[in-house]
Amino acid sequence: MGDGTEIANAFLAQVFARLAREDAEDVARAARFAALAHAGQTRASGEPYFTHPVSVAGILLEFAAADRALLCAALLHDVIEDCGVSEQSLADDFGAEVAEIVAGVTKFDQTRVGLGGNAKEETLRKLLTAGAQDQRIFSLKCADRLHNLRTLDFVARSKQIRVANETLAVFCPLAEYVGLTRFAVELEYLAFRWAHPNRTRAIAAWAERKAFFDGRRIKTALREQPQLLEAFRKSAPVLGEAALFAQALRLLREQKSSRALFATPSVFFANPDMRSAYANIALWHEHAYALPGGFRTDLVGGSVHTTVFLGKHGPVVDLVQLFPPLRTRAFVFEGQGAASLEDLSIVVAGRGEEGELTRTLRELLRHRSITVLSPKGKPYLLPLSSTVLDFAFAVHSEIGLRARGALVNGRAVDVSSELRSGDIVEVITADNVVARPEWIELLRSPRARAKLRHWLRDDSKVH
């Protein structure tokens, strides 16, 4: 396969172990194509350039349970821009789906801008526009950026700072919002390390101090619980530097270092499979006090969480049992995922006032979401603090424009009433009710605001 054979062979071995043979053979063919296309090209480190697309594909295979099309696109993502290969040629050889993903990434790269003035928002807008076409374009850009951050040692300091700041400003918050948690964690760690090396060392030292302090508190609390003490001693550090740094950074952003030192400890355990993870959770629940609402599971991410109180002298502890993720779908966004990208893509298309897109992303990251139900049980994902009016527009624009009230859990309320997760909402409409500009202030959903603004613009043209 030419230069980069060793890393390619290791990658393809994983591909053939996880994908159907026919799909894996297509990925291998894409790898051979990319190796020939990039022959003679090198990276700043002096390595063959082909090692970059193979590494990007490997990240996607590990982080995103990538399918055939995404892996092929990852291997080929630079051949249009750097090797003169046409989109049509890729479509002929690997299918339209692969060609469209590669073309979407290429278009973003060709229009990439810096962060001066309003350029940050334009970069965010272009990335979202590409991701709205196909969510895999965004995941590929995250993997591409992650591998570039892992290999920034060989470029000028000015470029290290530029790439790091752009990552912190655009890629990290967006990856977090759409649910690409593993990408977000390592992107932030590496970007922060390149942009603020001294602060990174100080935070890492504080994290080590907290880990020692937490361990001492937990061991003291478990002196009379030999089974749990033995289980705790098996909790070897299973998180990488990036995840530990992310935990520390989050705590230090929320409160001063002296108070953050006493924040709820998180203890992680590695398990060979999901059955073992649940068995270990059961052990802790049997001998400690499980707190209501602290139990949750993430089958895609591969974790079971619980919060327990370790007796009268012990702290409250978050326990996380990790296990190999269940690859039940070819490609999956965690959390809000597709709905999140759709909300933001509507704001992108709306071309609202300057700074609105950045504010929307910041707001959605801060508020997260609630799930509200229709009378027939259909769930609707809305930003936290959403009102009846947000729900009405989520159901249909016409319902939002004519909403005069609602029944929330059987109780009559106004359209300005704030909703809570789990509420059952039935919107009441009336022909004599017409949407007004002041309704904008009642809306939390970017999708609902975009719909109302669009209707108000069209209505003003009619009159």
Secondary structure, 3 states (H helix, E strand, C coil): CCCCHHHHHHHHHHHHHHCCHHHHHHHHHHHHHHHHHCCCCECCCCCECCHHHHHHHHHHHHHCCCCHHHHHHHHHCCHHHHHCCCHHHHHHHHCHHHHHHHHHHHHHHHCCCCCCCCHHHHHHHHHHHHHHHCHHHHHHHHHHHHHHHHCHHHCCHHHHHHHHHHHHHHHHHHHHHCCCHHHHHHHHHHHHHHHCHHHHHHHHHHHHHHHHHHHHHHHHHCCCCHHHHHHHHCCCCCCCHHHHHHHHHHHHHHCCHHHHCCCCCEEEEECCCHHHHHHHHHHHHHHCEECCCCCEEECCCCEEEEEEECCCCCCEEEEEEECCCCCCCCCCCCCCCHHHHHHHHHHHHHCCCCCHHHHHHHHHHHHCEEEEECCCCCEEEEECCCEHHHHHHHHCHHHHHCEEEEEECCEEECCCCECCCCCEEEEEECCCCCCCHHHHHHCCCHHHHHHHHHHHHHHHHHC
